[in-house]
Amino acid sequence: MKPIHALYLVLLPVLVTACQKAPEQAVPAESAGPALETDSQIYSYGVGFQIGSQMAASPIEMDADGLMAGLQDALEEKDPRVEQERLQEVAQRLQSEMETEQQAEAAVLATENAAAAEEFLAANGKKEGVVTLENGLQYRIIESAEGDKPVETDTVVVNYRGTFIDGTEFDSSYTRGEPAQFPLNAVIPGWQQALQLMPVGSKWEVFIPPALAYGSGGQGPIPPSSALIFEVELVEITPPASAEEEKAND
């Protein structure tokens, strides 16, 4: 008996989900392909469907005939038709070409976003109630307060909503249902500067230039050179523990 491959066991829950996403309309009998009746046939189809779904999402164009030939040879335990050195050479070249293309696209997007950010901030700075600092950071007070202000070494608790300049929301503690807590010196420069100006209990709208956000590289859902808008409510400040407190907690 052949051993059960660990990959199959890992894929099993995903296969069920993937197959549940298949179109509701049945495939016509004449184009349905091989019968899927036995457990082995159904499970094999699920594995193939999952592999195909992953390959379809690949940024490198996949050839169906080549993919099927590789699967068939592996299942039949044949030797590869292409030498390993050749496979690695092609994979590395395609990966390099893909990265070059992505970098070029990112550079174009960064240029477009930087121009849009500059235009937006220039117009926004002229609006009533908007304060523009020397480094380009802007803010507008929504709700004022008389509480303490945090320093760079403090941990803060905040509620916030982040949007792009077109109004698209990309993050929100309100959506998650609880405020965020983090060391102030661990966040982007625009947050660090704005929050150190905010009293506890206040609520501001903060407009952050790309250079004070995630810069020309972007990060995660943030495209390169994006200006960001945050509605921020400073809920609480937690000063760093003293040496005596830290020792007592050890």
C-alpha positions in Angstrom: 0.0 0.0 0.0 1.3 3.4 -0.9 1.6 6.0 1.9 -0.9 8.8 2.1 0.8 12.0 1.1 0.6 14.7 3.8 -0.2 17.3 1.1 -3.5 15.4 0.4 -4.5 15.6 4.0 -3.7 19.3 4.2 -5.7 20.0 1.1 -8.8 18.0 2.0 -10.7 20.8 3.9 -9.7 23.2 1.1 -10.9 20.8 -1.6 -14.4 20.7 -0.1 -14.5 24.5 -0.1 -13.2 24.8 -3.6 -15.7 22.3 -5.0 -18.5 24.1 -3.2 -17.6 27.2 -5.3 -18.1 25.4 -8.6 -20.9 26.8 -10.9 -24.4 25.8 -9.9 -25.3 24.9 -13.4 -24.4 21.3 -14.3 -22.0 20.7 -17.1 -23.7 19.1 -20.2 -23.2 15.3 -20.3 -21.3 15.3 -23.6 -18.6 17.7 -22.1 -18.6 16.4 -18.6 -15.4 14.4 -19.0 -14.7 11.1 -17.1 -17.2 9.8 -14.7 -16.7 10.9 -11.1 -18.4 8.1 -9.1 -16.0 6.3 -6.8 -14.4 7.9 -3.8 -11.0 7.8 -5.5 -12.3 9.5 -8.6 -14.1 12.3 -6.6 -11.1 12.8 -4.3 -8.7 12.9 -7.3 -10.9 15.4 -9.0 -10.9 17.6 -5.9 -7.1 17.5 -5.8 -6.9 18.4 -9.5 -9.4 21.2 -9.1 -7.5 22.7 -6.2 -4.2 22.5 -8.1 -5.9 24.1 -11.2 -7.3 26.9 -9.0 -3.9 27.7 -7.7 -2.3 27.6 -11.1 -5.0 29.9 -12.5 -4.1 32.5 -9.9 -0.5 32.4 -10.9 0.9 35.6 -12.4 2.9 33.4 -14.8 0.8 32.0 -17.7 0.3 28.3 -17.3 0.0 25.9 -20.3 -2.7 23.3 -19.6 -1.1 20.6 -21.8 2.2 21.0 -20.1 0.6 20.9 -16.6 -1.4 17.8 -17.4 1.7 16.1 -18.9 3.6 16.8 -15.7 0.8 15.5 -13.5 0.4 12.3 -15.6 4.1 11.6 -15.6 4.3 12.1 -11.8 1.3 9.9 -11.2 2.8 7.1 -13.4 6.1 7.5 -11.6 8.0 8.3 -14.9 11.2 10.2 -15.1 10.8 13.9 -15.9 10.8 14.7 -19.6 12.9 17.9 -18.9 16.1 17.9 -17.0 16.1 19.6 -13.6 18.7 22.2 -14.6 16.5 23.2 -17.5 13.4 23.4 -15.3 15.2 25.6 -12.8 16.6 27.9 -15.6 13.2 28.4 -17.1 11.5 29.0 -13.7 14.1 31.5 -12.6 13.9 33.4 -15.9 10.1 33.6 -15.9 10.2 34.7 -12.2 12.7 37.4 -13.1 10.6 38.6 -16.0 7.5 38.7 -13.9 9.3 40.7 -11.1 10.6 43.2 -13.7 7.2 43.7 -15.1 5.6 44.1 -11.6 8.3 46.6 -10.7 7.6 48.6 -13.8 3.9 48.6 -13.1 4.5 49.6 -9.5 6.7 52.5 -10.6 4.0 53.8 -12.9 1.4 53.4 -10.2 3.6 55.2 -7.7 4.1 58.1 -10.0 0.3 58.4 -10.6 -0.5 58.1 -6.9 2.1 60.6 -5.9 0.6 63.2 -8.3 -2.9 62.5 -7.1 -1.7 62.8 -3.4 -0.1 66.1 -4.1 -3.1 67.5 -5.8 -5.5 66.2 -3.1 -3.4 67.6 -0.2 -3.0 71.0 -1.9 -6.7 71.3 -2.3 -7.5 69.9 1.2 -5.1 72.3 2.9 -7.3 75.2 1.8 -10.4 73.8 3.4 -11.7 75.4 6.6 -10.4 73.9 9.8 -7.6 71.9 8.1 -4.1 72.6 9.7 -1.0 71.9 7.6 2.3 71.3 9.3 5.7 72.0 7.9 6.3 68.4 6.7 3.0 68.2 4.9 0.9 66.4 7.6 -2.6 67.7 7.8 -5.3 67.4 10.4 -8.8 68.6 11.2 -10.2 68.5 14.8 -13.6 66.8 14.9 -14.0 66.6 18.7 -11.6 68.5 21.0 -10.6 67.4 24.5 -8.5 68.5 27.4 -6.8 65.2 28.3 -3.1 64.3 28.4 -1.1 63.8 25.2 1.0 60.7 24.5 4.8 60.7 24.0 6.7 58.5 21.6 7.4 55.8 24.3 3.7 55.4 25.3 1.3 52.7 24.2 -2.0 54.1 22.9 -5.5 52.8 22.5 -7.4 54.2 19.5 -10.4 53.8 17.4 -9.8 54.6 13.8 -11.0 54.3 10.2 -8.6 54.4 7.3 -9.5 55.4 3.8 -7.8 56.3 0.5 -8.3 59.7 -1.0 -11.1 58.4 -3.2 -13.0 57.4 0.0 -12.4 53.6 -0.2 -12.0 52.2 3.3 -9.1 49.8 3.8 -9.0 49.3 7.6 -11.2 50.1 10.6 -11.2 49.2 14.2 -14.9 50.0 14.2 -15.5 47.2 11.8 -13.6 44.8 14.0 -15.7 45.9 17.0 -12.8 46.9 19.3 -10.1 49.6 19.6 -6.5 49.0 18.6 -3.6 49.1 21.0 0.0 49.6 20.0 3.3 51.3 21.0 3.3 54.7 19.4 6.8 54.3 18.1 5.8 51.2 16.2 3.5 52.9 13.7 4.0 55.1 10.6 5.5 58.5 11.1 2.3 60.4 10.3 0.5 58.5 13.1 3.3 59.1 15.5 3.3 62.8 14.9 -0.4 63.3 14.9 -1.1 61.3 18.0 1.5 63.2 20.0 -0.5 66.3 19.3 -3.9 64.8 20.3 -5.3 65.0 23.9 -7.0 61.8 25.2 -10.7 61.9 24.3 -10.2 63.9 21.2 -11.1 62.8 17.7 -9.3 64.1 14.6 -9.3 63.6 10.9 -5.6 63.1 9.8 -4.4 63.4 6.2 -1.0 61.7 5.7 1.3 62.3 2.7 2.9 59.3 1.2 6.3 60.1 2.7 4.8 59.9 6.2 2.8 56.8 5.5 4.2 53.8 3.5 6.2 55.7 0.9 6.9 54.6 -2.6 6.9 50.9 -1.8 3.4 50.7 -0.2 2.5 47.8 2.0 -0.1 45.1 2.0 -3.4 46.7 0.8 -1.7 50.1 0.6 -0.5 50.9 -3.0 2.8 52.7 -3.5 2.9 56.5 -2.9 -0.6 56.6 -1.4 -1.9 59.5 0.7 -4.0 58.2 3.5 -6.9 59.6 5.5 -7.6 58.5 9.1 -10.4 59.3 11.4 -8.7 58.8 14.8 -10.1 58.8 18.3 -7.5 58.7 21.1 -9.1 56.5 23.8 -6.4 55.9 26.3 -2.6 56.3 27.0 -0.6 53.6 28.7 2.8 54.9 29.9 5.8 52.5 29.7 6.3 50.4 32.8 8.9 51.7 35.2 12.0 49.5 36.0 10.5 48.8 39.4 7.2 47.6 38.0 8.9 45.4 35.4 11.1 43.8 38.1 8.0 43.1 40.3 6.3 41.4 37.3 9.2 39.1 36.6 
